[in-house]
Amino acid sequence: MSPSRRPHPARFQAFDLLATLVAVIDPAGVVLFANAALEDAIGLSWRSIEGTSLQQYFADGATLRHALQGARSNEFAALRYDAQLKRHGSGERLPVHVIVAQTEAPGELVVELLPLEQQARQEREERLAEQAKANKELFRNLAHEVKNPLGGIRGAAQLLEMEIDDRALHEYTQVIIHESDRLQLLVDRLLAPHRHQPKVEDVNIHEVCERVRALVLAEFPRGLKVVRDYDTSIPDFRGDREQLIQAVLNIVHNAAQALAARMAQGDAEIVLRTRVLRQVTFGKQRYRLALELHVIDNGPGVPDSIKDRVFAPLVSGRDGGSGLGLTLAQTFVQQHHGLIELESQPGRTDFRILIPLP
C-alpha cells in the first residue's frame, strides 16, 4: 500500500517503511493508523482497519483490553506480552509478541507486533552476522599461515624441476606446482569477499543455475538427476554473477557428495527450484519482491550435531571435507543482502537462498 495515498501526518507514514506490524490507536483501542505490514498480516486494507477496534483482530482480545486500561491509568510506559493475531477470512492465527507503548501525543498509543517466527529469524540472522565477522578474522589469519608456506613449496618445486633432466619426472613437479596454485587461489577466494567490492552486473538466476547444473553433472555423470523447477518470470537483478555461481555451486556440490550412496543405486536427485516471494521480511528489512532459490536433495540429511553450525567455518559432516564451502556461500549471499536457510531431515535437505529483487 503506497504511503502517499494515506491522509496522515508524515510521522505515521514513516511506519510504512518498517518490516514490523504497527498500529497507532486511541485509549479506547480504536485504530488511528495501520501500516502496510499490518495490512498484509491481517489481510485487510488500511481503509478497512482504521476506525475499527484493534481488539477484534486478536484471538484473545481481553489481554489487549487490560493493557489499554493500564495505559489509560498510566501504570506503565510500555507493556509486552505474547498473543495470536487473526487473519481475516481464513481463520489462520499468527503468533506475535505485542508491545504497547505510550507516545508523546496525548491519547495515542503505539502497538507493535513482532511475529514470533520473524523474531526467531532475526535472532538467527544476528548470529550469522556475528559469525561472518568472526569468519573474516579467521580467514585473515588462515591466509597469513598458509600463503607463506605455499610460496616456499611452489618455489622449491620449480627449482627441483630445473635440476631434473628426466622429462617424465616433470609430471610430479607440475602436480606440486599446480596444487600449490590451486590452494593459493582457494586462499585468495576466501579472502576476496572481505577484500573487494562485488563486480556488479545484471544477473539472470537461471543462467547461474544452468552453469552450476552443467558443472555438477560433468563431475557426477552417473546416477544423479538434477531437476529444473524454474519460475521464468523472475527478473534479472544487479549482483556479482561469479560470486553467485560459486555460492550455488558450493551448495549443490555438497549435496552431490552427500548423495554418493543413492548415486550407486541410480536414484540420486537434486532439485533447483526458483520462485518469487512478495512482501517478505528478512535481514530486518521488508522487501516488495525477493528471489527464493531452493536446492533440495534426497540424501541422508545434515547430522543433528552440526545442523546449527553448518555455516560456520571448518564444520563439515563429511570425512575429508574442508568445512569452508557453505561458509563461503553464506558470505557471498550476504553480500547481496540475502541469506541462506537450512531445513534438513533424512531423505530431504533444503537449502533456501533469499535475495532481494528490484
Sequence and secondary structure as in RCSB ss.txt:
>XXXX:A:sequence
MSPSRRPHPARFQAFDLLATLVAVIDPAGVVLFANAALEDAIGLSWRSIEGTSLQQYFADGATLRHALQGARSNE
FAALRYDAQLKRHGSGERLPVHVIVAQTEAPGELVVELLPLEQQARQEREERLAEQAKANKELFRNLAHEVKNPL
GGIRGAAQLLEMEIDDRALHEYTQVIIHESDRLQLLVDRLLAPHRHQPKVEDVNIHEVCERVRALVLAEFPRGLK
VVRDYDTSIPDFRGDREQLIQAVLNIVHNAAQALAARMAQGDAEIVLRTRVLRQVTFGKQRYRLALELHVIDNGP
GVPDSIKDRVFAPLVSGRDGGSGLGLTLAQTFVQQHHGLIELESQPGRTDFRILIPLP
>XXXX:A:secstr
  GGG  S HHHHGGGG SSEEEEE TT BEEEE HHHHHHHTS HHHHTTSBGGGGBS HHHHHHHHHHHHTT 
 SEEEEEEEEE TTT  EEEEEEEEEE SSTT EEEEEEEHHHHHHHHHHHHHHHHHHHHHHHHHHHHHHHHHHH
HHHHHHHHHHHHH   GGGHHHHHHHHHHHHHHHHHHHHHHHHHHS    EEE HHHHHHHHHHHHHHHS SSEE
EEEE  TT   EEE HHHHHHHHHHHHHHHHHHTHHHHHHT EEEEEEEEEEEEEEETTEEEEEEEEEEEEE SS
   TTTGGGTTSTT  SSTT  S HHHHHHHHHHTTT EEEEEEETTEEEEEEEEE  
